[in-house]
Amino acid sequence: MVSEAVGKTQNTLRLGPEQVRGLLPQREPFLFVNGPADVVPGVRVTAQATYLKDSPLYAGHFPGFPMTPGVIIIETMAQAASLMMLTTPRCEGQIVYFVGIKEARFFKAVLPGAVVELTGSVVSMRHGVMESSMEAWTGGVRAAAAILTCIFRPHRSSSGLKGRVGG
């Protein structure tokens, strides 16, 4: 669980980049939520990501006009969404698997070096399955939106994940 010292105001937890890193299972180069996050556990999230200009993903997407791939933006939204439940006692110490996307839309290109604000809320949570409504914003303009589904399960070693969803 996130410590009370992280900063709690009216049920909102202020997480620094290291607390975010401590909650999410991803690591570089696949950890995209790399800024602070404000989380109302089990309810909503606002988080930040910056895609580094020198990231290797831009070398091929697209040469001459690099932009952040839509799948990376969706993954970033899923990472931010998972913070809503990983900060609750119910999901403490669990791992998150991103298992579904609905109604994904892209509205604006996200360029290298862009700061992206991720906002979202829990739509439903049943039996360890969370559906969330998420958006990505850059420069005050909505860049993407989607309904994402994640499942929360006890953390297991990689050998215990063979043949399982997300493993």
C-alpha positions in Angstrom: 0.0 0.0 0.0 1.1 3.5 -0.6 2.3 5.2 2.5 0.3 8.1 4.0 3.5 10.2 3.8 3.1 10.3 0.0 0.6 13.1 0.4 -3.1 12.7 1.0 -5.6 15.5 0.4 -9.3 14.7 0.5 -8.7 11.0 -0.3 -6.3 11.9 -3.2 -2.9 10.3 -3.1 -0.1 12.3 -4.7 2.4 9.8 -6.0 5.9 10.8 -7.2 7.6 9.0 -10.0 9.3 6.6 -7.6 6.0 5.6 -6.0 4.5 5.1 -9.4 7.5 2.9 -10.4 7.0 1.0 -7.1 3.4 0.1 -7.9 3.7 -0.7 -11.7 5.3 -4.0 -12.7 6.7 -2.6 -16.0 10.3 -1.4 -16.3 12.2 0.7 -18.9 11.9 0.7 -21.8 8.3 -0.2 -21.3 7.4 1.9 -18.3 5.7 4.9 -19.8 4.0 6.6 -16.8 7.1 8.4 -15.6 5.7 11.5 -13.9 3.7 12.3 -10.9 0.1 10.9 -10.4 -2.9 12.0 -8.4 -5.0 9.0 -7.5 -8.3 8.6 -5.7 -8.0 4.9 -5.0 -10.7 2.9 -6.7 -12.2 6.0 -8.3 -10.0 8.2 -10.6 -6.5 9.0 -11.7 -4.5 11.8 -13.3 -1.0 10.9 -14.3 1.8 12.1 -16.4 4.1 10.6 -19.1 6.8 12.1 -21.2 8.0 10.2 -24.3 11.7 10.9 -24.6 12.8 12.4 -27.9 15.7 9.9 -28.3 13.5 6.8 -27.7 14.4 4.1 -30.2 10.7 3.7 -31.1 10.8 6.9 -33.1 13.5 5.6 -35.5 10.9 3.5 -37.3 7.6 5.3 -36.6 7.9 7.3 -38.9 11.2 8.2 -40.5 11.2 11.9 -41.2 8.0 12.5 -39.1 8.3 10.7 -35.8 5.2 10.2 -33.7 4.2 8.1 -30.7 2.6 4.8 -31.9 -1.1 4.5 -30.9 -0.4 1.2 -29.1 2.1 2.9 -26.9 -0.4 5.6 -26.0 -3.0 2.9 -25.2 -0.4 1.0 -23.0 0.4 4.3 -21.2 -3.3 4.8 -20.5 -3.5 1.2 -19.2 -0.6 1.8 -16.9 -2.2 4.9 -15.5 -5.5 3.1 -15.1 -4.0 0.3 -13.1 -2.8 2.9 -10.5 -6.5 3.4 -9.5 -6.7 -0.2 -8.1 -3.1 -0.8 -7.1 -3.5 1.9 -4.5 -6.4 0.1 -2.8 -5.9 -2.5 0.0 -7.9 -4.9 -2.1 -5.3 -5.0 -4.8 -2.1 -4.4 -2.8 0.8 -6.4 -4.0 -1.1 -7.7 -7.1 0.0 -7.6 -10.7 -2.1 -6.1 -13.5 -2.8 -7.6 -16.9 -4.2 -5.4 -19.6 -6.7 -7.6 -21.4 -9.1 -5.4 -23.4 -9.7 -2.3 -25.4 -13.1 -0.8 -26.5 -13.9 2.4 -28.4 -10.3 3.4 -28.9 -10.0 6.7 -30.8 -7.0 8.9 -31.7 -7.5 12.6 -32.2 -4.1 14.2 -32.2 -0.5 13.0 -33.0 1.7 12.8 -29.9 5.2 13.9 -30.9 8.6 13.0 -29.4 9.2 14.9 -26.2 5.5 15.6 -25.6 4.2 15.7 -22.0 1.0 13.7 -21.9 -1.6 14.0 -19.1 -3.6 10.8 -18.6 -7.0 11.1 -16.9 -9.6 8.4 -16.2 -12.0 6.8 -13.9 -13.2 3.4 -12.9 -16.4 2.4 -14.8 -16.7 -1.0 -13.0 -14.8 -3.4 -10.8 -16.0 -7.0 -10.3 -14.1 -10.1 -9.4 -10.7 -8.6 -10.0 -11.7 -7.2 -13.4 -11.6 -3.4 -13.8 -13.1 -1.5 -16.7 -12.0 2.2 -16.9 -12.6 5.2 -19.1 -9.3 6.8 -20.0 -8.1 9.8 -22.0 -4.6 11.1 -23.0 -4.1 14.9 -23.4 -1.2 16.8 -24.8 -0.9 20.6 -25.0 -4.5 20.9 -23.7 -5.9 18.9 -26.6 -7.3 15.4 -26.3 -5.0 13.0 -28.1 -6.7 9.6 -27.4 -9.5 8.0 -25.5 -10.5 4.4 -24.8 -12.4 2.0 -22.5 -9.8 -0.3 -21.1 -10.1 -3.6 -19.2 -7.5 -4.9 -16.8 -7.4 -7.9 -14.4 -5.7 -8.0 -11.1 -4.1 -11.2 -9.8 -1.7 -12.2 -7.1 1.9 -11.6 -8.2 3.6 -14.9 -9.3 7.0 -15.7 -10.7 7.3 -15.8 -14.5 7.4 -19.6 -14.4 3.9 -19.6 -12.9 2.5 -17.6 -15.7 3.0 -20.0 -18.6 -0.2 -20.3 -20.6 -2.0 -17.6 -18.6 -3.4 -14.3 -19.9 -0.7 -11.7 -20.1 2.1 -14.2 -19.4 
